[in-house]
Amino acid sequence: MRIRFTAEVYEWTARRNWFFVDVPPEPSADISDQPRMPRGFDSVRVVATVGGTTWSTSIFPGGGTYALPLKKAVLKAEGIAEGDEIEVDLDVLDG
């Protein structure tokens, strides 16, 4: 499953310097509906692309959507900061 969306970058309030974007509710529901083997924290393996940067990671459920963590290397390479709106391509590997 491939998903493209635009979302605002935010800093996780529980840990400084951890940044995320939320997968919108509709594609999050589609991801959640897919059968898959259980993984820690109900995470789902993905390959994410922002700009010219692609990396493997996992998305995590919470509050009805999935959260995509943004690695520091991605933030730096793409010149991304908290509050920026970014376009994300997400290839869901599980399911």
C-alpha positions as CSV (number, residue, x, y, z in Angstrom):
1,M,0.0,0.0,0.0
2,R,1.4,3.4,-1.0
3,I,0.1,6.6,0.6
4,R,1.0,10.3,-0.1
5,F,0.0,13.0,2.3
6,T,0.9,16.4,3.6
7,A,1.2,17.0,7.3
8,E,2.7,19.4,9.8
9,V,5.9,18.5,11.7
10,Y,5.5,18.6,15.5
11,E,7.8,17.9,18.4
12,W,6.7,15.1,20.8
13,T,5.8,16.8,24.1
14,A,7.1,13.8,26.2
15,R,10.6,14.0,24.7
16,R,12.4,17.0,23.3
17,N,14.0,16.7,19.9
18,W,11.8,13.9,18.7
19,F,9.8,15.0,15.7
20,F,6.8,13.4,14.0
21,V,4.0,13.9,11.4
22,D,0.6,12.2,11.7
23,V,-0.8,10.0,8.9
24,P,-4.3,11.4,8.2
25,P,-7.3,9.6,9.7
26,E,-8.6,7.9,6.5
27,P,-5.3,6.3,5.4
28,S,-4.6,5.5,9.1
29,A,-7.9,3.6,9.2
30,D,-6.9,1.7,5.9
31,I,-3.6,0.7,7.5
32,S,-5.2,-0.4,10.7
33,D,-7.8,-2.5,8.8
34,Q,-5.0,-4.6,7.1
35,P,-4.3,-8.0,8.8
36,R,-0.7,-8.3,9.9
37,M,1.4,-10.1,12.4
38,P,1.5,-8.3,15.8
39,R,4.6,-6.2,16.4
40,G,5.8,-4.2,19.4
41,F,3.6,-1.2,20.3
42,D,1.3,-2.3,17.3
43,S,3.8,-0.6,15.0
44,V,3.7,-1.0,11.2
45,R,6.9,-1.2,9.1
46,V,7.1,1.4,6.3
47,V,9.5,3.0,3.9
48,A,9.1,6.8,4.0
49,T,10.2,9.4,1.5
50,V,10.4,13.1,2.2
51,G,11.9,15.2,-0.6
52,G,15.0,13.4,-1.8
53,T,15.4,11.3,1.4
54,T,14.1,7.8,1.8
55,W,14.4,5.6,5.0
56,S,13.0,2.5,6.6
57,T,11.1,3.0,9.9
58,S,7.9,2.1,11.6
59,I,4.7,4.1,12.3
60,F,3.0,4.0,15.6
61,P,-0.8,4.1,16.4
62,G,-2.3,6.6,18.8
63,G,-5.3,8.8,19.0
64,G,-6.9,7.3,15.8
65,T,-4.0,8.0,13.5
66,Y,-0.4,6.7,13.0
67,A,2.6,8.8,13.8
68,L,5.7,8.8,11.6
69,P,9.0,9.6,13.4
70,L,11.3,11.9,11.4
71,K,15.0,11.1,11.9
72,K,17.4,13.9,12.7
73,A,19.3,13.1,9.5
74,V,16.0,13.6,7.5
75,L,15.3,16.9,9.2
76,K,18.8,18.2,8.4
77,A,19.0,16.9,4.9
78,E,15.6,18.4,3.9
79,G,15.9,21.6,6.0
80,I,12.8,20.7,7.9
81,A,11.8,22.3,11.2
82,E,8.9,22.1,13.7
83,G,5.7,23.6,12.2
84,D,6.7,23.0,8.6
85,E,4.2,21.3,6.3
86,I,5.9,18.5,4.4
87,E,4.8,16.0,1.7
88,V,5.4,12.3,2.6
89,D,5.3,9.2,0.5
90,L,4.7,6.1,2.6
91,D,5.1,2.5,1.4
92,V,3.4,0.2,4.0
93,L,5.4,-3.0,4.2
94,D,3.3,-4.9,6.7
95,G,-0.1,-6.2,5.6
